[in-house]
């Protein structure tokens, strides 16, 4: 496992220290300019209190923004570390991610889908390697939300076959939107492009945030 996502604490501390130093440098330069301006002002037309107050308020705003930025960066780093630690606990576990892949194991293939609304009729189609329909099942009426199915392969395909499936749902004559999911097991966790990634046995790399359920 690439643990770079777990090593964000030291880098976050470095960024925080750098940001704090930059804010202090900015404030120091501003105050020096203000003092120089006051030292070289026209004695006959000196700066009034409102001008000084206004410029002091500006430096306070700059410092406040820098502090907010530092806090946001710190929270982002902490979130990344939390995601990485949570992801590590998924190694060896089964997860559901968006997809329509299924595998025949012990003569059956399991999958799940989610319906945006209740459906009077739900049809399951099992697709072969060429995308052709090799079997169709009527799943009947289904409620809104996540549903599961188990398809018996019989003699249609061999053990271990990788297939795909399609769900068609209707409520009367109106179509009901569905989202399909694929099951797989997490074999490793690593960081990539600033994200925590999971390596799945069959489906390959997916973003940690793509996991919709832990089985």
BELZI-V915057 format. One record per residue. N is the residue number from 1. OMEGA is omega in degrees with one decimal (999 if undefined). D_FIRST is the distance of its C-alpha to the first C-alpha in Angstrom with 1 decimal. Layout:
N_OMEGA_D_FIRST / N_OMEGA_D_FIRST
This chain:
1_174.4_0.0 / 2_-174.3_3.8 / 3_-178.6_5.9 / 4_179.1_9.0 / 5_-178.6_10.2 / 6_-175.8_10.6 / 7_-175.9_12.6 / 8_-174.6_15.3 / 9_-177.7_17.9 / 10_179.5_19.1 / 11_178.4_19.3 / 12_178.1_21.1 / 13_178.3_23.4 / 14_179.3_24.2 / 15_-179.9_25.0 / 16_179.8_27.1 / 17_179.5_29.0 / 18_-179.7_29.6 / 19_179.1_30.8 / 20_179.3_33.1 / 21_179.7_34.5 / 22_179.2_35.2 / 23_179.4_37.0 / 24_179.0_39.0 / 25_179.8_39.9 / 26_179.8_41.0 / 27_-179.7_43.1 / 28_179.2_44.6 / 29_-179.0_45.6 / 30_-179.2_47.1 / 31_177.7_49.2 / 32_178.6_50.4 / 33_-179.8_51.5 / 34_178.5_53.2 / 35_179.0_55.1 / 36_179.3_56.1 / 37_180.0_57.3 / 38_179.5_59.4 / 39_-175.2_60.8 / 40_-179.2_62.0 / 41_178.3_63.2 / 42_-179.4_66.7 / 43_-179.0_68.8 / 44_179.9_71.1 / 45_-175.5_68.2 / 46_175.8_65.5 / 47_177.0_62.3 / 48_-176.6_62.9 / 49_-179.0_60.9 / 50_178.9_59.4 / 51_179.3_57.9 / 52_179.9_56.4 / 53_-179.8_55.0 / 54_-178.6_53.6 / 55_176.3_51.8 / 56_178.3_50.4 / 57_179.2_49.1 / 58_-179.6_47.3 / 59_176.9_45.4 / 60_178.4_44.5 / 61_179.4_43.1 / 62_-179.8_41.0 / 63_-180.0_39.7 / 64_179.2_39.0 / 65_178.8_37.1 / 66_178.8_34.9 / 67_177.9_34.2 / 68_179.8_33.3 / 69_178.3_30.9 / 70_-179.5_29.3 / 71_-179.9_29.0 / 72_178.2_27.5 / 73_179.0_24.8 / 74_178.5_24.0 / 75_178.3_23.8 / 76_178.9_21.6 / 77_179.2_19.1 / 78_178.9_19.4 / 79_178.7_18.9 / 80_179.0_15.6 / 81_178.9_14.4 / 82_179.3_15.9 / 83_-179.5_14.3 / 84_-179.8_10.8 / 85_177.5_11.9 / 86_-179.0_13.7 / 87_179.8_11.0 / 88_-178.8_8.9 / 89_-179.4_12.2 / 90_-178.8_12.4 / 91_-178.1_10.1 / 92_-179.7_13.0 / 93_174.5_15.5 / 94_-179.9_17.7 / 95_174.0_18.2 / 96_177.3_20.9 / 97_178.2_20.6 / 98_-179.1_23.5 / 99_179.9_24.6 / 100_179.7_27.2 / 101_174.8_25.5 / 102_179.6_26.4 / 103_178.6_26.1 / 104_179.1_28.9 / 105_-177.7_27.9 / 106_174.2_30.8 / 107_-178.5_33.3 / 108_176.6_32.2 / 109_-177.9_29.8 / 110_177.9_28.9 / 111_176.8_28.3 / 112_-179.5_29.1 / 113_-179.7_30.7 / 114_179.5_32.1 / 115_178.3_35.7 / 116_178.7_36.9 / 117_177.6_40.2 / 118_-179.1_42.2 / 119_177.5_43.1 / 120_-179.9_46.1 / 121_177.1_44.7 / 122_-178.9_41.2 / 123_176.9_40.7 / 124_175.8_37.7 / 125_177.6_37.5 / 126_-175.0_35.3 / 127_177.3_34.6 / 128_-177.7_34.3 / 129_-178.9_32.4 / 130_-178.7_35.2 / 131_179.3_35.2 / 132_179.2_38.4 / 133_-179.7_39.2 / 134_176.3_39.2 / 135_179.4_40.0 / 136_176.7_41.1 / 137_173.9_41.3 / 138_-176.5_43.0 / 139_176.7_41.1 / 140_-178.7_44.1 / 141_-179.4_44.1 / 142_178.1_40.9 / 143_175.1_40.4 / 144_178.4_38.4 / 145_-174.6_34.8 / 146_178.8_32.0 / 147_178.3_33.3 / 148_175.2_31.9 / 149_174.2_33.3 / 150_-176.8_33.2 / 151_178.5_34.7 / 152_-175.8_36.3 / 153_-177.0_35.9 / 154_179.9_38.9 / 155_-175.7_39.9 / 156_179.7_38.8 / 157_-178.2_35.5 / 158_178.1_33.8 / 159_179.3_31.0 / 160_-178.9_27.5 / 161_175.9_29.0 / 162_-176.7_27.0 / 163_173.0_29.4 / 164_179.5_29.8 / 165_-179.3_32.1 / 166_178.3_34.3 / 167_174.5_35.9 / 168_-176.8_39.3 / 169_178.1_40.8 / 170_173.6_44.2 / 171_-168.8_46.4 / 172_177.4_49.9 / 173_-176.8_50.0 / 174_177.8_47.2 / 175_176.7_43.7 / 176_-178.0_40.9 / 177_178.6_37.6 / 178_175.2_34.6 / 179_-177.5_30.8 / 180_-178.9_29.0 / 181_178.2_25.5 / 182_175.8_23.4 / 183_171.8_21.6 / 184_-178.6_18.2 / 185_179.3_15.4 / 186_-179.9_11.8 / 187_-179.0_9.6 / 188_177.7_6.1 / 189_177.4_5.5 / 190_178.7_5.5 / 191_179.3_8.7 / 192_179.0_11.6 / 193_177.9_15.3 / 194_-179.6_15.2 / 195_173.4_13.9 / 196_-176.1_11.1 / 197_175.1_10.3 / 198_173.4_9.9 / 199_-179.5_9.9 / 200_-175.1_13.0 / 201_-174.5_14.5 / 202_-171.0_17.7 / 203_178.0_17.6 / 204_-173.6_14.6 / 205_173.6_13.1 / 206_176.8_14.7 / 207_-179.8_14.9 / 208_-177.6_14.2 / 209_179.9_17.9 / 210_-178.2_19.0 / 211_-179.7_18.5 / 212_179.1_22.1 / 213_175.0_21.9 / 214_-173.9_19.9 / 215_999_21.8
